[in-house]
Amino acid sequence: MIQMITIFNFRSLHAPIAVIGFFTNPWVLLAWVGNFALQLSAVYAPFMQQALRTVPLNLEDWGLILLVALPLFLITEIYKIRVWKTKELLGSRRIH
């Protein structure tokens, strides 16, 4: 699940998601939705549960997953925003 959240971080190594836009790459969104659907089916579809030996996750489990994954996303985005703002500030001070 962590890779599903961080994929939005690594669409650009330099620009924050607010700059590049969340919906600018429909293929990434389509892949994300497909991946999430497959993960849900692995956890909740009875035939997949039996084949993969999984059990349904409750709301507490999903909360724990987000609690672990979200900080990585936020830290990376905050770093990119700070670097982006610094570059903008330095760029505006240069003599053209």
C-alpha positions as CSV (number, residue, x, y, z in Angstrom):
1,M,0.0,0.0,0.0
2,I,2.9,2.3,0.7
3,Q,4.0,2.1,-3.0
4,M,0.4,3.1,-4.0
5,I,0.6,6.3,-2.1
6,T,4.2,7.2,-2.9
7,I,3.7,6.7,-6.7
8,F,2.2,10.2,-6.6
9,N,5.4,11.5,-5.0
10,F,7.7,10.1,-7.6
11,R,5.8,11.2,-10.7
12,S,8.3,14.1,-10.4
13,L,11.5,14.1,-8.3
14,H,11.6,17.9,-8.2
15,A,8.1,19.4,-8.5
16,P,5.5,18.9,-5.8
17,I,2.2,17.4,-6.8
18,A,0.5,20.8,-6.4
19,V,2.7,22.1,-9.3
20,I,2.4,19.1,-11.7
21,G,-1.2,18.4,-10.9
22,F,-2.9,15.3,-9.5
23,F,-4.8,14.4,-12.7
24,T,-2.2,15.2,-15.3
25,N,-1.2,11.6,-15.9
26,P,-4.4,9.5,-16.5
27,W,-2.3,6.3,-17.0
28,V,-0.9,6.6,-13.5
29,L,-4.4,7.1,-12.1
30,L,-5.7,4.1,-14.1
31,A,-2.9,1.9,-12.9
32,W,-3.5,3.1,-9.3
33,V,-7.2,2.3,-9.5
34,G,-6.5,-1.1,-11.1
35,N,-3.9,-1.9,-8.5
36,F,-6.2,-0.9,-5.6
37,A,-9.1,-2.9,-7.1
38,L,-6.8,-6.0,-7.3
39,Q,-5.7,-5.5,-3.7
40,L,-9.3,-5.2,-2.5
41,S,-10.2,-8.3,-4.3
42,A,-7.3,-10.2,-2.8
43,V,-8.5,-9.2,0.7
44,Y,-12.3,-9.3,0.3
45,A,-13.3,-11.7,-2.6
46,P,-13.9,-15.1,-1.0
47,F,-12.2,-17.1,-3.8
48,M,-9.1,-14.9,-3.6
49,Q,-9.1,-15.1,0.2
50,Q,-9.0,-18.8,-0.1
51,A,-6.4,-18.9,-2.8
52,L,-4.1,-16.3,-1.1
53,R,-5.0,-17.1,2.5
54,T,-5.9,-13.6,3.3
55,V,-8.5,-12.3,5.8
56,P,-10.7,-9.2,5.5
57,L,-9.2,-6.0,6.9
58,N,-11.3,-3.9,9.3
59,L,-11.3,-0.1,9.5
60,E,-8.6,-0.2,12.2
61,D,-6.3,-2.1,9.9
62,W,-6.8,0.4,7.0
63,G,-6.1,3.2,9.5
64,L,-2.8,1.6,10.5
65,I,-1.8,1.2,6.8
66,L,-2.5,4.9,6.2
67,L,-0.7,5.9,9.4
68,V,2.4,4.2,8.1
69,A,2.1,5.3,4.5
70,L,0.9,8.9,4.7
71,P,4.0,10.3,6.6
72,L,6.3,9.2,3.8
73,F,4.1,11.0,1.2
74,L,3.9,14.1,3.3
75,I,7.6,14.3,4.2
76,T,8.5,13.9,0.5
77,E,6.0,16.5,-0.6
78,I,7.1,19.0,2.1
79,Y,10.7,18.6,1.0
80,K,9.8,19.1,-2.7
81,I,7.8,22.2,-1.8
82,R,10.6,23.7,0.2
83,V,13.1,23.0,-2.5
84,W,10.7,24.4,-5.2
85,K,10.1,27.6,-3.2
86,T,13.8,28.0,-2.6
87,K,14.5,27.7,-6.4
88,E,11.7,30.2,-7.2
89,L,13.1,32.6,-4.6
90,L,16.7,32.3,-6.0
91,G,15.4,32.5,-9.6
92,S,13.6,35.7,-8.9
93,R,16.7,37.3,-7.4
94,R,18.9,36.6,-10.4
95,I,19.8,39.5,-12.8
96,H,18.5,38.8,-16.3
